[in-house]
Amino acid sequence: MGLARTILNVKKETPFLPLISAYGLGLWALQGKQSGDGYGFPFDRPLLCFAERLLELEQQMPRLIKLSKNDKANNLQYLYKLYWTAAEVAEDPEIKSLIEEMRWRSATFDSLRKAMRIALPGGTNGLNDEGATNMISIREGVMKFRKSLDQNEELASDSLCGKMAEQIDKYLDQLFNDPIMVDTPSGFVILYPQRTNNILEHFFRELNRENRRKTG
């Protein structure tokens, strides 16, 4: 990202700028497909990251091309090819609509993920990482999120958010059962009920089905 940011912020004509830009920014865009913490979809959204990088390239490339106008035509062709590829994605109305939808659904998903303290970004235990076990504060966070699904007009009118609200209502008591003390050969162990990520995954499973119906 450091090289990409340096290239995107170039302010003046630079030797070999077209070649450096085409190579460095192309790699940067492709590396978006490898982004995430290793949790898998829907916790990681590498294709969304890839698409967003293409959108940023489409916005920034005209300025880079203008700065490179005095370079050799043979060098400029690579910059133009990268720009045309990014523009093909950025100017597709269906793709743009899907990206915008994924952005707000991702924000909604991450709000519940944060409230439930499940597989938080930067964690080290994968999907087994349930964060802190302060059930009172977690329940309060989940209830606050649940209330927002009714209070936010956009979320309240969305069928997928409605299904997620139903999941929360259905499993709320199970999510916050009291801890259980178990007598083991090694002594007593306190077990906390697992805060299932099914509610979170259900949200994006439904989105995947909807997108398949739209795009085939």
N, C-alpha and C positions, 0 to 999 in steps of 0.2 A: 504493500500500500504506500510505503514511503516514496518509491520511485514513481508510481502512478500519480501521487499528489504533487510531486515535484514537476512532472511533465505538465499536468493539468494547470499548474499555476505559473508556467513560464510566461514572462511578460515581454520578451524581446526575441528577435530572430537569433537562432542558435545553430551552429554547424551540425549537420546530420540530424536536425530535429525531426524530419519526417520518418527516417528509419528508426530512430530511437523511440519515437512516439508510437509508431505502428507496432513495433515489437513489444515494448514495455506495456502499453495499454491493452494490447491484445491478450497478453499473459495475465494482466490484472483482471480483465473481464472473465477469462476462463477460470481463474482461481476462485471466483465467486461460487463455482459449483462445488468447491471443497470447503466452504465455510461452515461454521457450526461447532458444537461442542461434542459431537459424536453420539448424540442421543437418538438421531434419526428423526424423520418427519413424524409428527408436526412440530416437534421441539426445535429442530433445525429446518431451515427453509433455504437450502442452497440454490435452488432454481430461481426463487424470488430474488435472492441476492445477485445472481447472475444477470437476471433481467434488469434489475435496478442499475447495475453498472453499465449495461448497454444504454439505458436511458441517459445516464450521466455523460457517457461518451458522445451520444448524439447531440447533446447540448453544448459540449465543450469543443468538439472537433472543428467547427467552422473557424473559431478563433485560432486554433493551431494551424489550420490550413492557410489562413491569412498571413500568419507569421512566417510560414514556410514558402510563400509564393515565389521567392527568388531562388529557391533550391532547384536542383535538377529535376526535370519532368519524370525521369525514371524513378527517382526517390519519392516524389509526390504521389505516384500511383498507389503506393502501399497505404499511404494515409487516406487517400480517397476510398480505397477498397474497404478499409476498416470503418470509415464513416458511413458508407452505403449499407454495410451490413448492420451497423447499429441503427441506422435510420429505418431500415426495413422493419425492425422490431418496434422501434419507438413510434412509428407512424401507423402501425396496425391497430385499428380501433378496438378490435376484439381483445388483442393482447393487452392494450392499455387498460381496458375495462377490467380484465382479470387481475392485473397488477394492483390496481386501486382497490379492488375487492379484497385481495390477499393482504394488502397492507392493513386495512382496518380490522379484518378478521384476525390477523396476527396480533394486533394490539389488544384486541378483546381476549384472545387466547392467553397472551402473556399476563394480562391482568389477573385472570383466574389462576394461572400457574404460579404467579407470585403470591397470591392470597393463600393457596394451598401448600406453598413451599415445596413444590415437586420439581425435581430436575432443574434447578435454577441455573442460569448461565454462569459458567465458570466453576461449576461443581465438579467433583472428582469421582463420584460414585455412579455415574450414568443414571439410568432410570430408577435405580435403588436409592438415589439420593433424595431423601424426604425432608432435608433441611432441619430446622429446629423443631422440637416436639412440644412447644407451648400451645396446647390444643385450644385454650381459651382465645388467644389472640388470632389463631388460625381460623377458628369458627367465626369470629367477628369479621375477619377479612372476607371470608367466603360469603357471609350474609350481606355484607356491604356490596359485594360484587353482584350477588343475586338481586338485590334491590335495584341496582343500576340497570339491570336488564328490563325492568318494568318502567323505570323513570326516563330512560333515554328513548326518545321516539323512534329513532332509526333502529335501535336494537329490539325494541318492543314489537316492531312491525316485521322483523325478519324471522322467517320460519326456522332457520337453523339455530338462531339464538333462542327461539322458543323451545326447541327440542332440548337444547342445553339446559335451559331453566327447568324443564321437566325432569331431566336427569339429576340435577342438584336437589330438587324437591324430593325425588324418589329415594335418593341415597344419603340424604343429609344426616339422619340419625346414625346410620351405619358408619359414616365417615368419622364421627366424633364420639364413638363409644369410649367408656372409661378404660384405662389400661388394665391389663390382666397380669396378676402375679402367678408365675409358674414355678413349681418346685422341681428342680433338675438335679442330677447327680453332682453338679458343680455348685449348687446353692440356688437361692431364689433369684428368678430373673423376671423383670417387668417387661411385658410385651405391649407395644402400642399397636392398635389396629392400623393396618396399612391404608394410607390415603390413596385409594385407587386412582390411576390416571385415565380410567375408562371415560370419565366425563370429558376430559380434555381431548382424548383421541376421537371420541364420538363426534365432536364439533367439526373436525376436519375430515372424518370419513364421509360425513354427509356432504361437505363441500366438494370432495373428490367425485362423489356420485353426480352431483349437480353439474360439475364441469364436464364430466364425460358425456352427459346428456346434451350439453351445449356444443361440444367440439367433436364428439364421436371418438 
